[in-house]
Amino acid sequence: MTDGHERLAGVSSTALFVGITRADESRRPDRLFEDTLATRFADAAGPEQQAVWTEGQGKLFTEAMGDYFALRTRYFDDYFIQACTAGCRQAVLLAAGLDTRAFRLHWPDGTRLFELDQPDVLDFKEHVLQGEEPRCEREVIAADLREDWPSLLAKQGFRADVPTAWLVEGILVYLPERDADRLLDRITALSAPGSHLGVEHVTRSMVNTDQAQEAASASPEGIMGMLSSLWKNEMTQPPANWLADHGWSAAEETLTDLAERHARPVPPAFDPALPGTGRVRLLTADR
């Protein structure tokens, strides 16, 4: 029987990193959400994998990014519940990673959540989560977003004629502009009127800022190089305009306002009040 540590071999280090930050947030007395399952992913990964992000320079890097991932997670938690309460009974998590929203959010009755990701990620995830009961109807689909994932959605019962709440979180940084356009075209084609879309948009220029370079010096050897090598998003068009070109009406909340609303500091790498910082966009859009 393959154990969790062996299954982790094909799981991206970034997925585990986000899971660890969510576990850390859940232990805070002023936490923005509670994700008790996130700790299980870290435990299943084994001490060597955990140490990359939880000891020495890795710990400093994780702590530096922790507030951002906490704010991002809460923002899209609220988005999903609002969209589904407003009438969407279908929700789709693209590149779901180690996300546990199916198990921890209070979904409206009748909600059906589709989670798509690479087979190795889902294999590890399902192994760790076995025995847990989701709070909605949950469909898990092994799919590569560069291939024909819409047909796999349809086979699992997805309906393009009813409103859907989509989430594109942590994906666009890995996609060249052409692939991002193709992804959004497919989402749009599957979205009935009344659908909603949540998007995180960060460009490569962020990794070249003064603050990012400072974070790199505090990161484990090779980590920032790995993250930079994975970065494919070269889009220069404002994200709201990009969404509008595809038929979506977008609203953006600045990270500064989001942090103030939740009484959290603005993550230094994204603080517009500091010179040489990057910009991240968290947006929701409607059709």
C-alpha positions as YAML, in Angstrom:
chain: A
units: angstrom
residues:
- id: 1
  name: MET
  ca: [0.00, 0.00, 0.00]
- id: 2
  name: THR
  ca: [1.46, 3.35, -1.02]
- id: 3
  name: ASP
  ca: [1.62, 5.77, 1.89]
- id: 4
  name: GLY
  ca: [1.07, 9.53, 1.86]
- id: 5
  name: HIS
  ca: [4.78, 10.35, 1.74]
- id: 6
  name: GLU
  ca: [5.29, 8.27, -1.42]
- id: 7
  name: ARG
  ca: [2.17, 9.72, -3.00]
- id: 8
  name: LEU
  ca: [3.56, 13.22, -2.44]
- id: 9
  name: ALA
  ca: [6.26, 12.65, -5.06]
- id: 10
  name: GLY
  ca: [4.12, 14.11, -7.84]
- id: 11
  name: VAL
  ca: [2.53, 16.90, -5.82]
- id: 12
  name: SER
  ca: [3.86, 20.40, -6.39]
- id: 13
  name: SER
  ca: [5.82, 22.00, -3.60]
- id: 14
  name: THR
  ca: [3.76, 25.15, -4.04]
- id: 15
  name: ALA
  ca: [0.51, 23.28, -3.27]
- id: 16
  name: LEU
  ca: [2.02, 22.00, -0.04]
- id: 17
  name: PHE
  ca: [3.34, 25.49, 0.78]
- id: 18
  name: VAL
  ca: [-0.17, 26.98, 0.50]
- id: 19
  name: GLY
  ca: [-1.54, 24.13, 2.60]
- id: 20
  name: ILE
  ca: [1.00, 24.83, 5.34]
- id: 21
  name: THR
  ca: [0.13, 28.53, 5.41]
- id: 22
  name: ARG
  ca: [-3.57, 27.64, 5.77]
- id: 23
  name: ALA
  ca: [-2.74, 25.29, 8.64]
- id: 24
  name: ASP
  ca: [-0.74, 28.07, 10.32]
- id: 25
  name: GLU
  ca: [-3.62, 30.52, 9.91]
- id: 26
  name: SER
  ca: [-6.04, 28.03, 11.46]
- id: 27
  name: ARG
  ca: [-4.00, 27.97, 14.65]
- id: 28
  name: ARG
  ca: [-4.21, 31.74, 15.17]
- id: 29
  name: PRO
  ca: [-6.70, 33.05, 17.76]
- id: 30
  name: ASP
  ca: [-7.64, 35.81, 15.27]
- id: 31
  name: ARG
  ca: [-7.85, 33.40, 12.31]
- id: 32
  name: LEU
  ca: [-9.75, 34.44, 9.20]
- id: 33
  name: PHE
  ca: [-10.89, 30.85, 8.57]
- id: 34
  name: GLU
  ca: [-10.45, 27.41, 10.07]
- id: 35
  name: ASP
  ca: [-8.94, 24.67, 7.94]
- id: 36
  name: THR
  ca: [-8.23, 21.80, 10.30]
- id: 37
  name: LEU
  ca: [-7.62, 19.41, 7.40]
- id: 38
  name: ALA
  ca: [-4.66, 21.43, 6.12]
- id: 39
  name: THR
  ca: [-2.51, 20.08, 8.95]
- id: 40
  name: ARG
  ca: [-3.13, 16.55, 7.72]
- id: 41
  name: PHE
  ca: [-1.53, 17.34, 4.37]
- id: 42
  name: ALA
  ca: [1.60, 18.62, 6.08]
- id: 43
  name: ASP
  ca: [1.72, 15.56, 8.33]
- id: 44
  name: ALA
  ca: [1.28, 13.20, 5.38]
- id: 45
  name: ALA
  ca: [4.07, 14.97, 3.49]
- id: 46
  name: GLY
  ca: [6.59, 13.91, 6.12]
- id: 47
  name: PRO
  ca: [9.15, 15.88, 8.16]
- id: 48
  name: GLU
  ca: [11.60, 16.51, 5.32]
- id: 49
  name: GLN
  ca: [9.00, 18.22, 3.13]
- id: 50
  name: GLN
  ca: [7.61, 20.17, 6.06]
- id: 51
  name: ALA
  ca: [11.07, 21.37, 7.04]
- id: 52
  name: VAL
  ca: [11.53, 23.14, 3.70]
- id: 53
  name: TRP
  ca: [8.76, 25.56, 4.66]
- id: 54
  name: THR
  ca: [8.69, 25.45, 8.47]
- id: 55
  name: GLU
  ca: [12.32, 25.71, 9.57]
- id: 56
  name: GLY
  ca: [15.11, 28.26, 9.20]
- id: 57
  name: GLN
  ca: [14.87, 30.52, 6.17]
- id: 58
  name: GLY
  ca: [11.88, 28.57, 4.89]
- id: 59
  name: LYS
  ca: [9.94, 29.54, 7.99]
- id: 60
  name: LEU
  ca: [10.77, 33.22, 7.43]
- id: 61
  name: PHE
  ca: [9.54, 32.97, 3.85]
- id: 62
  name: THR
  ca: [6.31, 31.20, 4.88]
- id: 63
  name: GLU
  ca: [5.63, 33.77, 7.58]
- id: 64
  name: ALA
  ca: [6.25, 36.61, 5.13]
- id: 65
  name: MET
  ca: [3.62, 35.24, 2.74]
- id: 66
  name: GLY
  ca: [1.21, 33.91, 5.37]
- id: 67
  name: ASP
  ca: [-0.96, 37.01, 5.66]
- id: 68
  name: TYR
  ca: [-1.37, 37.21, 1.91]
- id: 69
  name: PHE
  ca: [-2.56, 33.61, 1.56]
- id: 70
  name: ALA
  ca: [-4.86, 34.04, 4.56]
- id: 71
  name: LEU
  ca: [-6.44, 37.14, 3.02]
- id: 72
  name: ARG
  ca: [-6.72, 35.48, -0.39]
- id: 73
  name: THR
  ca: [-8.34, 32.39, 1.08]
- id: 74
  name: ARG
  ca: [-10.90, 34.39, 3.06]
- id: 75
  name: TYR
  ca: [-11.69, 36.59, 0.06]
- id: 76
  name: PHE
  ca: [-12.55, 33.61, -2.12]
- id: 77
  name: ASP
  ca: [-14.35, 31.81, 0.73]
- id: 78
  name: ASP
  ca: [-16.70, 34.78, 0.97]
- id: 79
  name: TYR
  ca: [-17.00, 34.98, -2.81]
- id: 80
  name: PHE
  ca: [-18.06, 31.33, -3.15]
- id: 81
  name: ILE
  ca: [-20.72, 31.48, -0.44]
- id: 82
  name: GLN
  ca: [-22.11, 34.76, -1.78]
- id: 83
  name: ALA
  ca: [-22.23, 33.45, -5.35]
- id: 84
  name: CYS
  ca: [-23.92, 30.20, -4.35]
- id: 85
  name: THR
  ca: [-26.36, 31.95, -2.03]
- id: 86
  name: ALA
  ca: [-27.23, 34.26, -4.94]
- id: 87
  name: GLY
  ca: [-28.36, 31.30, -7.04]
- id: 88
  name: CYS
  ca: [-25.39, 29.29, -8.28]
- id: 89
  name: ARG
  ca: [-25.80, 25.65, -7.32]
- id: 90
  name: GLN
  ca: [-22.78, 24.59, -9.35]
- id: 91
  name: ALA
  ca: [-19.25, 25.57, -8.31]
- id: 92
  name: VAL
  ca: [-15.98, 24.72, -10.05]
- id: 93
  name: LEU
  ca: [-12.49, 24.79, -8.54]
- id: 94
  name: LEU
  ca: [-9.92, 24.77, -11.34]
- id: 95
  name: ALA
  ca: [-6.49, 23.48, -10.26]
- id: 96
  name: ALA
  ca: [-7.99, 22.73, -6.85]
- id: 97
  name: GLY
  ca: [-4.73, 21.56, -5.30]
- id: 98
  name: LEU
  ca: [-5.09, 20.79, -1.59]
- id: 99
  name: ASP
  ca: [-8.15, 23.02, -1.21]
- id: 100
  name: THR
  ca: [-10.67, 21.81, 1.39]
- id: 101
  name: ARG
  ca: [-13.55, 24.24, 0.86]
- id: 102
  name: ALA
  ca: [-15.88, 21.29, 0.09]
- id: 103
  name: PHE
  ca: [-15.39, 20.16, 3.70]
- id: 104
  name: ARG
  ca: [-15.20, 23.40, 5.67]
- id: 105
  name: LEU
  ca: [-17.57, 25.94, 4.06]
- id: 106
  name: HIS
  ca: [-21.28, 26.03, 4.86]
- id: 107
  name: TRP
  ca: [-22.66, 25.53, 1.37]
- id: 108
  name: PRO
  ca: [-26.31, 26.22, 0.50]
- id: 109
  name: ASP
  ca: [-28.39, 23.06, 0.17]
- id: 110
  name: GLY
  ca: [-28.12, 21.44, -3.24]
- id: 111
  name: THR
  ca: [-24.68, 22.83, -4.11]
- id: 112
  name: ARG
  ca: [-22.53, 20.63, -6.34]
- id: 113
  name: LEU
  ca: [-18.79, 21.33, -6.32]
- id: 114
  name: PHE
  ca: [-16.45, 20.11, -9.06]
- id: 115
  name: GLU
  ca: [-12.73, 19.93, -8.25]
- id: 116
  name: LEU
  ca: [-10.24, 19.58, -11.12]
- id: 117
  name: ASP
  ca: [-6.52, 18.97, -10.90]
- id: 118
  name: GLN
  ca: [-3.71, 16.70, -12.04]
- id: 119
  name: PRO
  ca: [-4.10, 12.99, -11.16]
- id: 120
  name: ASP
  ca: [-1.08, 12.86, -8.83]
- id: 121
  name: VAL
  ca: [-2.31, 15.84, -6.80]
- id: 122
  name: LEU
  ca: [-5.76, 14.31, -6.42]
- id: 123
  name: ASP
  ca: [-4.32, 10.90, -5.56]
- id: 124
  name: PHE
  ca: [-2.41, 12.38, -2.62]
- id: 125
  name: LYS
  ca: [-5.33, 14.56, -1.60]
- id: 126
  name: GLU
  ca: [-7.93, 11.79, -1.63]
- id: 127
  name: HIS
  ca: [-5.59, 9.51, 0.30]
- id: 128
  name: VAL
  ca: [-5.23, 12.11, 3.06]
- id: 129
  name: LEU
  ca: [-8.95, 13.00, 3.12]
- id: 130
  name: GLN
  ca: [-10.34, 9.47, 3.08]
- id: 131
  name: GLY
  ca: [-13.20, 9.09, 5.53]
- id: 132
  name: GLU
  ca: [-14.06, 12.80, 5.55]
- id: 133
  name: GLU
  ca: [-17.57, 13.87, 4.53]
- id: 134
  name: PRO
  ca: [-17.95, 17.00, 2.38]
- id: 135
  name: ARG
  ca: [-20.62, 19.58, 3.13]
- id: 136
  name: CYS
  ca: [-21.83, 19.61, -0.46]
- id: 137
  name: GLU
  ca: [-22.07, 17.17, -3.34]
- id: 138
  name: ARG
  ca: [-18.45, 16.81, -4.46]
- id: 139
  name: GLU
  ca: [-17.12, 15.62, -7.82]
- id: 140
  name: VAL
  ca: [-13.38, 15.05, -8.20]
- id: 141
  name: ILE
  ca: [-12.04, 15.10, -11.77]
- id: 142
  name: ALA
  ca: [-8.48, 14.29, -12.83]
- id: 143
  name: ALA
  ca: [-7.78, 16.74, -15.63]
- id: 144
  name: ASP
  ca: [-5.04, 18.75, -17.30]
- id: 145
  name: LEU
  ca: [-6.27, 22.29, -17.98]
- id: 146
  name: ARG
  ca: [-4.27, 22.32, -21.22]
- id: 147
  name: GLU
  ca: [-6.43, 19.48, -22.55]
- id: 148
  name: ASP
  ca: [-10.17, 18.90, -23.03]
- id: 149
  name: TRP
  ca: [-11.31, 19.33, -19.45]
- id: 150
  name: PRO
  ca: [-14.79, 20.70, -20.40]
- id: 151
  name: SER
  ca: [-15.79, 17.29, -21.78]
- id: 152
  name: LEU
  ca: [-14.69, 15.65, -18.52]
- id: 153
  name: LEU
  ca: [-16.83, 18.12, -16.59]
- id: 154
  name: ALA
  ca: [-19.84, 17.26, -18.75]
- id: 155
  name: LYS
  ca: [-19.33, 13.53, -18.18]
- id: 156
  name: GLN
  ca: [-19.48, 14.15, -14.43]
- id: 157
  name: GLY
  ca: [-22.82, 15.92, -14.73]
- id: 158
  name: PHE
  ca: [-21.83, 19.56, -15.13]
- id: 159
  name: ARG
  ca: [-24.58, 21.61, -16.82]
- id: 160
  name: ALA
  ca: [-23.65, 24.61, -18.94]
- id: 161
  name: ASP
  ca: [-27.26, 25.85, -18.94]
- id: 162
  name: VAL
  ca: [-27.37, 26.74, -15.25]
- id: 163
  name: PRO
  ca: [-25.41, 29.47, -13.38]
- id: 164
  name: THR
  ca: [-21.98, 28.44, -12.13]
- id: 165
  name: ALA
  ca: [-19.53, 29.90, -9.59]
- id: 166
  name: TRP
  ca: [-15.97, 29.50, -10.90]
- id: 167
  name: LEU
  ca: [-12.71, 29.98, -9.04]
- id: 168
  name: VAL
  ca: [-9.37, 30.62, -10.77]
- id: 169
  name: GLU
  ca: [-7.05, 30.89, -7.76]
- id: 170
  name: GLY
  ca: [-3.30, 30.49, -8.06]
- id: 171
  name: ILE
  ca: [-3.42, 29.38, -11.70]
- id: 172
  name: LEU
  ca: [-2.77, 32.34, -13.98]
- id: 173
  name: VAL
  ca: [0.82, 32.79, -12.84]
- id: 174
  name: TYR
  ca: [1.64, 29.50, -14.56]
- id: 175
  name: LEU
  ca: [-0.05, 30.32, -17.88]
- id: 176
  name: PRO
  ca: [1.29, 32.29, -20.85]
- id: 177
  name: GLU
  ca: [-1.18, 34.88, -22.12]
- id: 178
  name: ARG
  ca: [-2.43, 32.66, -24.94]
- id: 179
  name: ASP
  ca: [-3.20, 29.80, -22.57]
- id: 180
  name: ALA
  ca: [-4.90, 32.16, -20.11]
- id: 181
  name: ASP
  ca: [-7.09, 33.46, -22.93]
- id: 182
  name: ARG
  ca: [-7.98, 29.92, -23.92]
- id: 183
  name: LEU
  ca: [-8.86, 29.03, -20.34]
- id: 184
  name: LEU
  ca: [-11.12, 32.05, -19.97]
- id: 185
  name: ASP
  ca: [-12.75, 31.36, -23.36]
- id: 186
  name: ARG
  ca: [-13.65, 27.88, -22.17]
- id: 187
  name: ILE
  ca: [-15.01, 29.13, -18.86]
- id: 188
  name: THR
  ca: [-17.09, 31.74, -20.65]
- id: 189
  name: ALA
  ca: [-18.52, 29.19, -23.09]
- id: 190
  name: LEU
  ca: [-19.66, 27.05, -20.14]
- id: 191
  name: SER
  ca: [-21.16, 29.94, -18.15]
- id: 192
  name: ALA
  ca: [-24.89, 30.56, -18.29]
- id: 193
  name: PRO
  ca: [-26.23, 34.04, -17.48]
- id: 194
  name: GLY
  ca: [-26.02, 34.62, -13.75]
- id: 195
  name: SER
  ca: [-22.65, 32.89, -13.44]
- id: 196
  name: HIS
  ca: [-19.84, 34.29, -11.28]
- id: 197
  name: LEU
  ca: [-16.06, 34.15, -11.51]
- id: 198
  name: GLY
  ca: [-13.34, 34.68, -8.91]
- id: 199
  name: VAL
  ca: [-9.83, 35.44, -10.18]
- id: 200
  name: GLU
  ca: [-6.39, 36.03, -8.67]
- id: 201
  name: HIS
  ca: [-4.16, 37.90, -11.08]
- id: 202
  name: VAL
  ca: [-0.44, 38.42, -10.47]
- id: 203
  name: THR
  ca: [2.16, 39.23, -13.12]
- id: 204
  name: ARG
  ca: [5.80, 38.22, -13.41]
- id: 205
  name: SER
  ca: [6.90, 41.77, -12.62]
- id: 206
  name: MET
  ca: [6.09, 40.99, -9.00]
- id: 207
  name: VAL
  ca: [9.07, 38.66, -8.66]
- id: 208
  name: ASN
  ca: [11.39, 41.40, -9.88]
- id: 209
  name: THR
  ca: [10.42, 43.99, -7.27]
- id: 210
  name: ASP
  ca: [12.67, 45.16, -4.45]
- id: 211
  name: GLN
  ca: [10.49, 43.44, -1.86]
- id: 212
  name: ALA
  ca: [10.46, 40.17, -3.80]
- id: 213
  name: GLN
  ca: [14.23, 40.17, -4.06]
- id: 214
  name: GLU
  ca: [14.46, 40.78, -0.33]
- id: 215
  name: ALA
  ca: [12.13, 37.83, 0.25]
- id: 216
  name: ALA
  ca: [14.30, 35.74, -2.04]
- id: 217
  name: SER
  ca: [17.30, 36.33, 0.21]
- id: 218
  name: ALA
  ca: [15.27, 34.93, 3.12]
- id: 219
  name: SER
  ca: [13.91, 31.94, 1.24]
- id: 220
  name: PRO
  ca: [15.35, 28.40, 1.22]
- id: 221
  name: GLU
  ca: [18.06, 27.93, -1.39]
- id: 222
  name: GLY
  ca: [16.52, 27.41, -4.78]
- id: 223
  name: ILE
  ca: [12.91, 28.14, -3.76]
- id: 224
  name: MET
  ca: [12.61, 31.59, -5.33]
- id: 225
  name: GLY
  ca: [14.41, 30.33, -8.41]
- id: 226
  name: MET
  ca: [11.91, 27.51, -8.68]
- id: 227
  name: LEU
  ca: [8.95, 29.85, -8.27]
- id: 228
  name: SER
  ca: [10.38, 32.28, -10.80]
- id: 229
  name: SER
  ca: [10.97, 29.51, -13.33]
- id: 230
  name: LEU
  ca: [7.33, 28.43, -13.04]
- id: 231
  name: TRP
  ca: [6.08, 31.98, -13.64]
- id: 232
  name: LYS
  ca: [4.63, 32.25, -17.14]
- id: 233
  name: ASN
  ca: [2.16, 35.14, -16.89]
- id: 234
  name: GLU
  ca: [3.48, 38.03, -18.97]
- id: 235
  name: MET
  ca: [0.11, 39.74, -19.38]
- id: 236
  name: THR
  ca: [0.27, 43.53, -19.32]
- id: 237
  name: GLN
  ca: [-3.45, 44.24, -19.89]
- id: 238
  name: PRO
  ca: [-5.33, 45.27, -16.72]
- id: 239
  name: PRO
  ca: [-7.21, 42.19, -15.48]
- id: 240
  name: ALA
  ca: [-10.60, 43.93, -15.36]
- id: 241
  name: ASN
  ca: [-10.19, 44.86, -19.05]
- id: 242
  name: TRP
  ca: [-9.12, 41.32, -19.86]
- id: 243
  name: LEU
  ca: [-12.26, 39.93, -18.21]
- id: 244
  name: ALA
  ca: [-14.44, 42.53, -19.94]
- id: 245
  name: ASP
  ca: [-13.05, 41.49, -23.33]
- id: 246
  name: HIS
  ca: [-14.37, 38.00, -22.60]
- id: 247
  name: GLY
  ca: [-17.84, 39.17, -21.57]
- id: 248
  name: TRP
  ca: [-17.44, 39.53, -17.80]
- id: 249
  name: SER
  ca: [-18.18, 42.58, -15.64]
- id: 250
  name: ALA
  ca: [-15.47, 42.70, -12.97]
- id: 251
  name: ALA
  ca: [-15.10, 44.32, -9.56]
- id: 252
  name: GLU
  ca: [-11.72, 44.55, -7.84]
- id: 253
  name: GLU
  ca: [-10.93, 44.87, -4.15]
- id: 254
  name: THR
  ca: [-7.48, 46.19, -3.39]
- id: 255
  name: LEU
  ca: [-5.32, 44.16, -1.07]
- id: 256
  name: THR
  ca: [-4.97, 47.25, 1.12]
- id: 257
  name: ASP
  ca: [-8.74, 47.50, 1.61]
- id: 258
  name: LEU
  ca: [-9.05, 43.76, 2.17]
- id: 259
  name: ALA
  ca: [-6.32, 43.81, 4.82]
- id: 260
  name: GLU
  ca: [-7.90, 46.80, 6.56]
- id: 261
  name: ARG
  ca: [-11.31, 45.11, 6.58]
- id: 262
  name: HIS
  ca: [-9.84, 42.08, 8.36]
- id: 263
  name: ALA
  ca: [-7.47, 44.05, 10.63]
- id: 264
  name: ARG
  ca: [-4.36, 42.53, 9.07]
- id: 265
  name: PRO
  ca: [-1.15, 44.19, 7.89]
- id: 266
  name: VAL
  ca: [-0.71, 44.54, 4.16]
- id: 267
  name: PRO
  ca: [1.82, 41.88, 3.10]
- id: 268
  name: PRO
  ca: [5.06, 43.86, 2.51]
- id: 269
  name: ALA
  ca: [5.71, 42.45, -0.97]
- id: 270
  name: PHE
  ca: [2.36, 43.86, -2.14]
- id: 271
  name: ASP
  ca: [2.08, 47.06, -0.11]
- id: 272
  name: PRO
  ca: [1.54, 49.99, -2.52]
- id: 273
  name: ALA
  ca: [2.78, 52.38, 0.17]
- id: 274
  name: LEU
  ca: [6.27, 50.88, -0.11]
- id: 275
  name: PRO
  ca: [8.61, 51.57, -3.04]
- id: 276
  name: GLY
  ca: [9.49, 48.73, -5.36]
- id: 277
  name: THR
  ca: [6.60, 46.43, -4.48]
- id: 278
  name: GLY
  ca: [4.48, 44.17, -6.66]
- id: 279
  name: ARG
  ca: [0.78, 44.26, -7.37]
- id: 280
  name: VAL
  ca: [-1.76, 41.52, -6.96]
- id: 281
  name: ARG
  ca: [-5.37, 41.71, -8.12]
- id: 282
  name: LEU
  ca: [-8.26, 39.84, -6.50]
- id: 283
  name: LEU
  ca: [-11.38, 40.15, -8.61]
- id: 284
  name: THR
  ca: [-14.90, 38.84, -8.84]
- id: 285
  name: ALA
  ca: [-16.88, 39.02, -12.06]
- id: 286
  name: ASP
  ca: [-20.44, 38.41, -13.25]
- id: 287
  name: ARG
  ca: [-22.10, 37.41, -16.51]
...
